[in-house]
Amino acid sequence: PQQLAHDRERADGLPPAERRAWYIDANKVAMNLALATTAGPVVLDRSIASTLAFGVAERGAIAQTSDVPAGFPLPELILLLSLPEQERRKRHAGRGDDATTEEQRLAVDDAFRARVLAGYENLCTAKVDADATPNDVVDAIVALIEDLGRTANRSDGGAQ
């Protein structure tokens, strides 16, 4: 969230457990801001799933839904954008930003990468093949959001 952006660099330099705690708090702030929005769907590029998938993988385990802190506000839809590893690396390199320590580890530690991906699989509610055109990826995401809206309308008798 913008209100915490000034502290992110400091947080990224903390030991793993403290860094994860900061990100969990940041995820909670972002979710509460999203829940307070009444203008329709809110899309966030990160969620508790990312924080937990990496944090639990750092401890040598795979994130589960039971790792979500009690009372944590969860989104209705958490998407995993899936790519072959070579394409993921190519896209990351094309961004021009520095590789984080996590990104460096993903590149060389296959077991860590497998734990992170398995954690995402456990925590995400849907998977989108991102090895497509940007328009196709967006269309797939929009379709999932629309499906979620239709499901919600059926369960509440059609009320908006």
Contacts in CASP RR format, 6 or more apart in sequence:
PFRMAT RR
TARGET T0000
AUTHOR 0000-0000-0000
METHOD contacts of the structure
MODEL  1
PQQLAHDRERADGLPPAERRAWYIDANKVAMNLALATTAGPVVLDRSIAS
TLAFGVAERGAIAQTSDVPAGFPLPELILLLSLPEQERRKRHAGRGDDAT
TEEQRLAVDDAFRARVLAGYENLCTAKVDADATPNDVVDAIVALIEDLGR
TANRSDGGAQ
1 26 0 8 1.000
1 29 0 8 1.000
1 30 0 8 1.000
1 33 0 8 1.000
3 29 0 8 1.000
4 25 0 8 1.000
4 26 0 8 1.000
4 29 0 8 1.000
7 22 0 8 1.000
8 26 0 8 1.000
11 18 0 8 1.000
11 19 0 8 1.000
11 22 0 8 1.000
11 23 0 8 1.000
11 26 0 8 1.000
12 19 0 8 1.000
12 100 0 8 1.000
13 19 0 8 1.000
14 22 0 8 1.000
16 55 0 8 1.000
16 58 0 8 1.000
20 51 0 8 1.000
20 54 0 8 1.000
20 55 0 8 1.000
20 58 0 8 1.000
23 51 0 8 1.000
24 48 0 8 1.000
24 51 0 8 1.000
24 69 0 8 1.000
24 72 0 8 1.000
27 46 0 8 1.000
27 47 0 8 1.000
27 48 0 8 1.000
27 51 0 8 1.000
27 72 0 8 1.000
28 48 0 8 1.000
28 72 0 8 1.000
28 73 0 8 1.000
30 44 0 8 1.000
30 46 0 8 1.000
30 47 0 8 1.000
31 44 0 8 1.000
31 47 0 8 1.000
31 48 0 8 1.000
31 72 0 8 1.000
31 73 0 8 1.000
31 74 0 8 1.000
31 75 0 8 1.000
32 73 0 8 1.000
34 42 0 8 1.000
34 44 0 8 1.000
34 75 0 8 1.000
35 73 0 8 1.000
41 145 0 8 1.000
44 75 0 8 1.000
47 75 0 8 1.000
47 78 0 8 1.000
48 68 0 8 1.000
48 72 0 8 1.000
48 74 0 8 1.000
48 123 0 8 1.000
49 63 0 8 1.000
49 78 0 8 1.000
49 80 0 8 1.000
49 119 0 8 1.000
49 120 0 8 1.000
49 123 0 8 1.000
49 124 0 8 1.000
50 120 0 8 1.000
52 63 0 8 1.000
52 67 0 8 1.000
52 68 0 8 1.000
52 119 0 8 1.000
52 123 0 8 1.000
53 63 0 8 1.000
53 116 0 8 1.000
53 117 0 8 1.000
53 119 0 8 1.000
53 120 0 8 1.000
53 123 0 8 1.000
54 102 0 8 1.000
54 116 0 8 1.000
55 63 0 8 1.000
56 62 0 8 1.000
56 63 0 8 1.000
56 64 0 8 1.000
56 67 0 8 1.000
56 115 0 8 1.000
56 119 0 8 1.000
57 63 0 8 1.000
57 112 0 8 1.000
57 115 0 8 1.000
57 116 0 8 1.000
57 119 0 8 1.000
58 112 0 8 1.000
60 112 0 8 1.000
60 115 0 8 1.000
61 115 0 8 1.000
62 115 0 8 1.000
62 118 0 8 1.000
62 119 0 8 1.000
62 122 0 8 1.000
63 118 0 8 1.000
63 119 0 8 1.000
63 120 0 8 1.000
63 122 0 8 1.000
63 123 0 8 1.000
64 119 0 8 1.000
64 122 0 8 1.000
64 123 0 8 1.000
65 122 0 8 1.000
65 123 0 8 1.000
68 74 0 8 1.000
68 123 0 8 1.000
76 125 0 8 1.000
76 148 0 8 1.000
76 152 0 8 1.000
77 125 0 8 1.000
77 126 0 8 1.000
77 144 0 8 1.000
77 145 0 8 1.000
77 148 0 8 1.000
78 123 0 8 1.000
78 124 0 8 1.000
78 125 0 8 1.000
78 126 0 8 1.000
79 124 0 8 1.000
79 125 0 8 1.000
79 126 0 8 1.000
79 127 0 8 1.000
79 128 0 8 1.000
79 141 0 8 1.000
79 144 0 8 1.000
80 120 0 8 1.000
80 121 0 8 1.000
80 124 0 8 1.000
80 126 0 8 1.000
80 127 0 8 1.000
80 128 0 8 1.000
81 128 0 8 1.000
81 130 0 8 1.000
81 137 0 8 1.000
82 127 0 8 1.000
82 128 0 8 1.000
82 129 0 8 1.000
82 130 0 8 1.000
82 131 0 8 1.000
83 91 0 8 1.000
83 130 0 8 1.000
83 131 0 8 1.000
84 131 0 8 1.000
85 113 0 8 1.000
87 131 0 8 1.000
89 107 0 8 1.000
92 99 0 8 1.000
92 103 0 8 1.000
99 107 0 8 1.000
105 112 0 8 1.000
106 112 0 8 1.000
106 113 0 8 1.000
106 116 0 8 1.000
121 127 0 8 1.000
126 144 0 8 1.000
128 137 0 8 1.000
128 140 0 8 1.000
128 141 0 8 1.000
128 144 0 8 1.000
129 137 0 8 1.000
129 140 0 8 1.000
130 137 0 8 1.000
132 140 0 8 1.000
153 159 0 8 1.000
153 160 0 8 1.000
END
